[in-house]
Amino acid sequence: MAMVDKTETSLDAFKEDHSEKKIDTSRKLKVAIIGTGWIAGAHMEEYKKMPDVEIVAAADLIPGKAKNFMTAWGYPNVRCYLSGHEMLENEKELDAVSVCTYNRQHAPCAIDALEHGVNVLLEKPFTVTLEEAVEVMKAEKKSGKIISVGFQPRFNPNMQMVKKIVESGELGRIYYIQTGGGRRRGIPTPFGTTFIEKDTAGIGAMGDIGCYSLDMVLNAIGYPKPLTVTGYTSDFFGKSAAYWKAENKPANYTELFGVDDFAAGLIRLEGGIILDFRIAWAMNLDTSGDTIIMGTKASLRIPSTECWNGSIGGPMTIYHDVAGTSVGVTTTVPMLPNTREGEFYHKIRSFLDAVKTGGKAPVPTSQIIYNQAIIDGIVRSAKAGREIEIQIPQI
Ligand SMILES: NC(=O)c1ccc[n+]([C@@H]2O[C@H](COP(=O)([O-])OP(=O)(O)OC[C@H]3O[C@@H](n4cnc5c(N)ncnc54)[C@H](O)[C@@H]3O)[C@@H](O)[C@H]2O)c1
């Protein structure tokens, strides 16, 4: 019998044109940055490419930081402030802000911007707690402005392929998902300790990288509501003096560490789907496993231990039957090249287009609140030592 190769025919449906659209420059958007740290640089790199953007202001709590940042990016004359609030009080014509602060300042800065009538591109994770996310959404609703949450992997063709495969019906009814990933060693302290302190980060591996894995699979299946969660968090590596010694970091990092470096959760989703999730900044293992999406007709394996980079780790595999029999047929889904502009460009471009046209947020809070509810649920369940229900108030 000839070998069945479904690859070409199955994949034809997913081919797409990613060519760049023409940008209307008849209206310039006035944009500012709140928090001029590490990720703000990635925002600036893309804003600089946008012919319809005028960068007008920036703010950072650390004296001189915003000014130095803007000068380094070639904008020595933009107005700089010592807090997002001070900037919003003084800049009356802003169309949009990028909120690039550490996690704990996401909610206050986003709410403040919305209350000043400014659209928000908010870095991930959405917030630290579910309660904060609800408050942000209330402010969004009241303001009539939009928030888009900064999940740039959404704009990567391979990530989009995951969603297209699920939506095509190729997998049948989805009933079990495993996702997550992580690093053997890699607690991020690139420019200090804002990622590891309770007062600045609030959540660790979950907020830094776990939220991406959750977004990859939840977006693919249409963001069903999470109902219950059994969660676990730990901090064995971050609290270990030996860990920081091996990383050549000061001894006080052991004291400063106040978040999760590993988290796991078993989440019951609406529609009878079980989501099995784990994420590690550090572990005694190479990987905590691929992402798998199991369905009644077929299952999908996504080599994905680093999906937060917007990419998958290799070709995906679909396991399915042919002619009603399980004859070991698989379809290899080849890796797609990235768009010419890259996913970060599209994260920013799609937000600007929505602001200009009065359109919907490309990565809407109405979806990401479920992502946040899972993270919040894991934290609460871990504390309680039992399964908990997820309840999201009406907004
Ligand atoms: N999308 C991505 O690929 C990506 C990558 C890295 C980080 N992030 C996210 O971006 C956020 C920031 O990360 P980072 O590495 O740039 O952190 P960082 O600590 O380097 O920078 C944050 C800056 O915000 C400033 N800040 C805090 N509150 C402020 C306020 N109210 N007003 C003005 N400035 C304020 C701080 O002083 C600091 O300089 C985090 O939430 C992180 O999860 C996203």
The ligand as an SDF file (V2000), in Angstrom:
LIG
                    3D

 44 48  0  0  0  0  0  0  0  0999 V2000
    6.3780   41.2580   25.5840 N   0  0  0  0  0  0  0  0  0  0  0  0
    7.5880   40.8720   25.8940 C   0  0  0  0  0  0  0  0  0  0  0  0
    8.2830   40.2110   25.1290 O   0  0  0  0  0  0  0  0  0  0  0  0
    8.1590   41.2450   27.2340 C   0  0  0  0  0  0  0  0  0  0  0  0
    9.5160   41.0200   27.4740 C   0  0  0  0  0  0  0  0  0  0  0  0
   10.0380   41.4660   28.7060 C   0  0  0  0  0  0  0  0  0  0  0  0
    9.1990   42.0310   29.6490 C   0  0  0  0  0  0  0  0  0  0  0  0
    7.8640   42.1740   29.3710 N   0  0  0  0  0  0  0  0  0  0  0  0
    6.9620   42.7760   30.3710 C   0  0  0  0  0  0  0  0  0  0  0  0
    7.2220   44.1670   30.4110 O   0  0  0  0  0  0  0  0  0  0  0  0
    7.1040   44.6650   31.7330 C   0  0  0  0  0  0  0  0  0  0  0  0
    8.3440   45.4580   32.0830 C   0  0  0  0  0  0  0  0  0  0  0  0
    9.4780   44.6310   31.9940 O   0  0  0  0  0  0  0  0  0  0  0  0
   10.9300   45.2730   31.9470 P   0  0  0  0  0  0  0  0  0  0  0  0
   11.8770   44.1410   31.7890 O   0  0  0  0  0  0  0  0  0  0  0  0
   10.9860   46.3860   30.9760 O   0  0  0  0  0  0  0  0  0  0  0  0
   11.0280   45.8330   33.4430 O   0  0  0  0  0  0  0  0  0  0  0  0
   12.0150   46.9510   34.0150 P   0  0  0  0  0  0  0  0  0  0  0  0
   12.0180   46.7890   35.4710 O   0  0  0  0  0  0  0  0  0  0  0  0
   13.3000   46.9140   33.2330 O   0  0  0  0  0  0  0  0  0  0  0  0
   11.2850   48.3290   33.6250 O   0  0  0  0  0  0  0  0  0  0  0  0
   10.1090   48.7910   34.2020 C   0  0  0  0  0  0  0  0  0  0  0  0
   10.2300   50.2810   34.4180 C   0  0  0  0  0  0  0  0  0  0  0  0
    8.9600   50.8100   34.7810 O   0  0  0  0  0  0  0  0  0  0  0  0
    9.1780   51.8830   35.6690 C   0  0  0  0  0  0  0  0  0  0  0  0
    7.9300   52.1810   36.3570 N   0  0  0  0  0  0  0  0  0  0  0  0
    7.2500   51.3960   37.2520 C   0  0  0  0  0  0  0  0  0  0  0  0
    6.1180   51.9880   37.6370 N   0  0  0  0  0  0  0  0  0  0  0  0
    6.0590   53.1780   36.9950 C   0  0  0  0  0  0  0  0  0  0  0  0
    5.1220   54.2480   36.9860 C   0  0  0  0  0  0  0  0  0  0  0  0
    4.0080   54.2170   37.7240 N   0  0  0  0  0  0  0  0  0  0  0  0
    5.3850   55.3280   36.2060 N   0  0  0  0  0  0  0  0  0  0  0  0
    6.5030   55.3770   35.4560 C   0  0  0  0  0  0  0  0  0  0  0  0
    7.4300   54.3890   35.4300 N   0  0  0  0  0  0  0  0  0  0  0  0
    7.2090   53.2940   36.1840 C   0  0  0  0  0  0  0  0  0  0  0  0
   10.3200   51.3990   36.5520 C   0  0  0  0  0  0  0  0  0  0  0  0
   10.9730   52.4360   37.2140 O   0  0  0  0  0  0  0  0  0  0  0  0
   11.2020   50.6770   35.5300 C   0  0  0  0  0  0  0  0  0  0  0  0
   12.2010   51.5380   35.0190 O   0  0  0  0  0  0  0  0  0  0  0  0
    6.8750   43.4480   32.6530 C   0  0  0  0  0  0  0  0  0  0  0  0
    5.5460   43.4140   33.0460 O   0  0  0  0  0  0  0  0  0  0  0  0
    7.2200   42.2430   31.7760 C   0  0  0  0  0  0  0  0  0  0  0  0
    6.4030   41.1190   32.0290 O   0  0  0  0  0  0  0  0  0  0  0  0
    7.3480   41.8230   28.1770 C   0  0  0  0  0  0  0  0  0  0  0  0
  1  2  1  0
  2  3  2  0
  2  4  1  0
  4  5  1  0
  4 44  2  0
  5  6  2  0
  6  7  1  0
  7  8  2  0
  8  9  1  0
  8 44  1  0
  9 10  1  0
  9 42  1  0
 10 11  1  0
 11 12  1  0
 11 40  1  0
 12 13  1  0
 13 14  1  0
 14 15  2  0
 14 16  1  0
 14 17  1  0
 17 18  1  0
 18 19  2  0
 18 20  1  0
 18 21  1  0
 21 22  1  0
 22 23  1  0
 23 24  1  0
 23 38  1  0
 24 25  1  0
 25 26  1  0
 25 36  1  0
 26 27  1  0
 26 35  1  0
 27 28  2  0
 28 29  1  0
 29 30  1  0
 29 35  2  0
 30 31  1  0
 30 32  2  0
 32 33  1  0
 33 34  2  0
 34 35  1  0
 36 37  1  0
 36 38  1  0
 38 39  1  0
 40 41  1  0
 40 42  1  0
 42 43  1  0
M  CHG  2   8   1  16  -1
M  END
$$$$
